[in-house]
Amino acid sequence: MSQDMDIDNITSLDIEQMNYTDFIAFLKETNRCPGGKKTIRRIRELLHIDHKTKILDVGSNTGFTSLELAHITPASVFEIEISEACVLESNKLLSKDSEDVKSRVKFQLANAYDIPFPDEEFDIIMVGGATGFMAKKDKAISEYFRVLKPWGFLVMSPLTYHTDPPEKVMDEVGKVINNPIKPLKKEDWLRITKEAIKDFELYFEESHPLSPRSEEDVHEYVDYFLHKDHIKNMPEGVKTSIKNKWHDILTVFNENHKYLGYDMLIFRKRVEPEEPELFISQ
């Protein structure tokens, strides 16, 4: 969805042709990182964050993670996002926030494979589920390492599979996001990160299950969006297209949640190796 699209004259065909990220931006959905506020609260609980802390948020769509981090910490937060429509929507949300938050948050159109910041710029890098949709995960992780300060933290909360999903489910999810995905488990993410950067220390980990919602819950969620101010007065044909597209997407995601969870993985950028611990709690 281009920035200059006239939302008042949008058609059913426009809706049908939108890719997933543009459609999310059009809906103005609060696209949260896996775990949502729970994950963001855990970051604040586990890591020391003060007014000197610089955080890079990679790919949080319409900016929820960046804004929530700024709401509950005094840090400066920079987000990079590959979708122009999502950056536009994020900046709209930021413009309505407090002056303090507006002074500490910046949204930028950029690619995780080529992060437009100098080496060792950030204390914390937050990556929700974005890396899971990237074809070159090792390249992205190498970039995270490059812009992270020595002893800085990489926080990842990837969607992970606790049960092998049917191939049909994977195909349908891939079609929705226009990107084939593999059903990665926590062990896969640990391996991928270690292979990309050997100087990352696994500092903290915890796993969380997810579960599907009822069909009634899905319908209520879709209906909520149809009553948003920018959608409720659209022509009925356009609203029907929005309803059908959103319901189809959520139905695919809901089926996927039968097999899905997420893990919170915190890695630390070491500057020297450390000998192993022997007597530790289990």
C-alpha positions in Angstrom: 0.0 0.0 0.0 1.7 3.2 -1.1 1.7 6.3 1.1 -0.4 8.2 -1.4 -3.2 5.6 -1.8 -6.6 7.4 -1.3 -8.2 5.4 1.5 -11.6 7.0 0.7 -11.5 5.5 -2.8 -10.1 2.2 -2.0 -11.6 -0.8 -3.9 -12.2 -4.5 -3.2 -9.5 -5.2 -5.8 -7.0 -3.0 -3.8 -7.8 -5.0 -0.7 -7.4 -8.3 -2.5 -4.0 -7.3 -3.9 -2.5 -6.0 -0.7 0.3 -8.1 0.8 0.2 -9.1 4.4 2.2 -6.3 5.9 0.4 -3.6 3.9 -2.9 -5.1 4.9 -1.9 -5.0 8.6 -0.9 -1.4 8.2 -4.2 -0.6 6.4 -6.2 -2.3 9.3 -4.1 -0.4 11.8 -3.7 -3.6 13.8 -1.5 -3.5 16.9 0.9 -6.1 15.6 2.7 -7.2 18.8 5.8 -9.2 19.2 5.3 -12.9 20.3 4.3 -12.7 23.9 3.2 -9.0 23.5 3.4 -6.9 26.7 4.5 -10.0 28.7 7.7 -10.2 26.6 8.3 -6.5 26.9 7.8 -6.5 30.7 10.3 -9.4 30.9 12.9 -7.3 29.1 12.5 -4.5 31.7 12.7 -7.1 34.5 15.8 -8.9 33.3 17.9 -6.1 31.8 19.2 -2.9 33.3 17.6 -0.1 31.2 18.1 3.6 32.0 18.0 6.9 30.2 21.4 6.2 28.6 20.3 2.9 27.0 19.9 2.8 23.3 17.6 0.1 21.9 17.2 -1.1 18.3 13.9 -2.7 17.6 14.0 -4.8 14.4 10.8 -5.3 12.4 7.9 -4.7 14.8 5.5 -3.8 12.0 3.3 -0.9 13.2 5.6 0.1 16.1 3.9 -1.5 19.2 7.1 -2.9 20.7 9.1 0.3 20.2 6.4 2.5 21.7 5.7 0.2 24.6 9.4 0.0 25.4 9.5 3.8 25.5 6.3 3.8 27.7 7.8 1.6 30.4 11.5 2.6 30.3 13.5 5.8 29.8 15.5 4.4 26.9 15.9 5.8 23.4 14.4 3.4 20.9 15.1 3.1 17.2 13.0 0.8 15.0 13.9 -0.4 11.5 11.1 -1.9 9.4 11.1 -3.0 5.7 7.4 -2.0 5.0 6.9 1.6 4.0 3.2 1.3 5.0 4.1 0.1 8.5 6.6 2.9 9.0 4.0 5.4 8.0 1.4 4.0 10.4 4.0 3.8 13.2 4.8 7.5 12.7 1.1 8.3 12.9 0.8 6.6 16.2 4.0 8.3 17.5 2.6 11.7 16.5 -0.3 11.1 19.0 2.0 10.1 21.9 3.5 12.2 24.6 6.3 14.7 23.9 8.6 12.7 26.0 8.0 9.5 24.0 8.2 11.4 20.7 11.6 12.7 21.7 13.0 9.2 22.3 11.5 7.1 19.5 12.4 7.0 15.8 11.0 4.8 13.1 13.0 4.2 9.9 12.6 2.3 6.7 15.5 -0.1 6.4 16.5 -3.7 5.8 17.8 -6.0 8.6 20.5 -7.3 6.2 22.0 -3.8 6.0 21.3 -1.9 9.2 22.0 1.8 8.7 23.9 2.4 11.9 27.6 2.3 12.9 29.3 -0.6 14.6 28.6 -1.0 18.3 25.8 1.5 18.4 23.2 -0.2 20.6 23.0 -1.6 24.2 20.0 -3.8 23.4 18.6 -5.2 20.1 15.0 -6.4 20.3 13.8 -8.8 17.6 10.4 -10.3 18.0 9.3 -12.7 15.3 10.8 -10.9 12.4 14.0 -13.0 11.9 11.8 -16.1 11.4 10.4 -14.6 8.2 13.9 -13.8 6.8 15.5 -16.1 4.2 19.1 -15.1 5.3 18.8 -15.4 9.0 22.6 -15.7 9.5 23.1 -12.5 7.6 20.6 -10.6 9.8 22.0 -12.0 13.0 25.5 -11.0 11.9 24.2 -7.5 11.4 22.6 -7.5 14.9 26.1 -8.5 16.3 27.8 -5.7 14.3 25.7 -2.9 15.7 25.6 -4.3 19.2 28.0 -2.9 21.9 30.4 -5.2 23.7 28.5 -6.9 26.5 25.2 -5.7 24.9 22.1 -8.0 24.7 20.2 -9.4 21.7 16.7 -10.2 22.8 14.8 -12.6 20.5 11.3 -13.9 21.0 10.8 -16.1 17.9 7.7 -18.2 17.2 8.8 -21.8 17.7 7.1 -25.1 17.1 6.6 -27.6 20.0 5.0 -30.1 17.6 5.7 -30.7 13.9 2.9 -29.1 11.9 1.4 -30.6 8.8 3.0 -29.5 5.5 -0.4 -28.1 4.4 -0.4 -25.7 7.4 3.1 -24.5 6.6 2.2 -24.0 2.9 -0.9 -21.9 3.9 1.1 -19.7 6.4 3.8 -19.2 3.7 1.1 -18.1 1.2 -0.3 -15.6 3.6 3.0 -13.9 4.4 4.3 -14.5 0.8 7.4 -16.2 2.2 8.0 -19.9 2.7 8.8 -20.7 6.3 10.3 -23.7 8.1 8.9 -25.0 11.4 11.8 -24.1 13.6 12.1 -25.2 17.2 14.0 -23.6 20.0 17.0 -25.9 19.4 17.1 -24.7 15.8 17.2 -21.0 16.8 20.1 -21.7 19.3 22.0 -23.5 16.5 21.3 -20.8 13.9 22.5 -18.1 16.3 25.6 -20.0 17.4 26.6 -20.8 13.8 26.1 -17.1 12.7 28.0 -15.6 15.7 30.2 -17.8 18.0 30.8 -14.9 20.4 27.2 -14.7 21.6 26.5 -16.1 25.1 23.1 -17.5 25.8 22.3 -15.4 28.8 18.7 -16.3 29.5 15.9 -18.5 28.0 12.3 -19.4 28.7 9.6 -21.1 26.7 5.9 -20.3 26.4 3.1 -22.3 24.8 0.4 -20.8 22.6 -3.0 -22.2 21.7 -5.7 -21.6 19.1 -8.8 -19.5 19.8 -12.4 -20.5 19.2 -14.1 -19.6 15.9 -16.3 -17.2 17.8 -13.3 -15.4 19.1 -12.0 -15.1 15.5 -15.3 -13.7 14.3 -15.4 -11.2 17.2 -11.9 -10.0 16.4 -12.6 -9.5 12.7 -15.8 -7.6 13.6 -13.8 -5.3 15.9 -11.8 -4.1 12.9 -14.9 -3.6 10.7 -16.1 -1.1 13.3 -12.9 1.0 13.3 -13.4 4.6 12.4 -11.5 4.4 9.1 -13.4 1.3 8.0 -16.9 1.4 9.3 -18.2 3.9 6.7 -16.6 2.2 3.7 -18.9 0.7 1.0 -20.3 -2.6 1.9 -18.5 -4.4 -0.9 -15.2 -3.2 0.3 -16.0 -4.1 3.9 -16.9 -7.6 2.8 -13.5 -7.9 1.0 -11.8 -6.7 4.2 -13.8 -9.2 6.3 -13.2 -12.1 4.1 -9.4 -11.5 3.7 -8.9 -10.9 7.4 -10.9 -13.9 8.4 -9.0 -16.1 6.0 -5.7 -14.9 7.3 -6.6 -15.4 11.0 -8.1 -18.8 10.3 -4.7 -19.9 8.8 -2.8 -18.4 11.8 -5.3 -20.0 14.3 -4.7 -23.5 12.8 -0.9 -22.9 13.0 -1.3 -22.1 16.8 -2.1 -25.7 17.5 1.6 -26.5 17.0 3.1 -23.2 18.0 4.7 -21.4 21.0 7.4 -18.8 21.4 10.7 -18.7 23.2 12.4 -15.7 24.9 16.1 -16.0 24.1 18.6 -13.4 25.4 22.1 -13.5 24.0 25.0 -11.4 25.3 27.8 -10.2 23.0 31.0 -11.3 24.7 34.4 -9.7 24.2 36.3 -12.7 25.6 35.6 -16.3 26.3 34.4 -17.6 29.7 35.2 -20.8 31.4 32.1 -23.1 31.9 30.2 -23.3 35.2 30.0 -26.7 36.9 27.9 -26.4 40.0 24.7 -24.6 38.9 21.1 -25.0 39.8 18.9 -27.1 37.5 
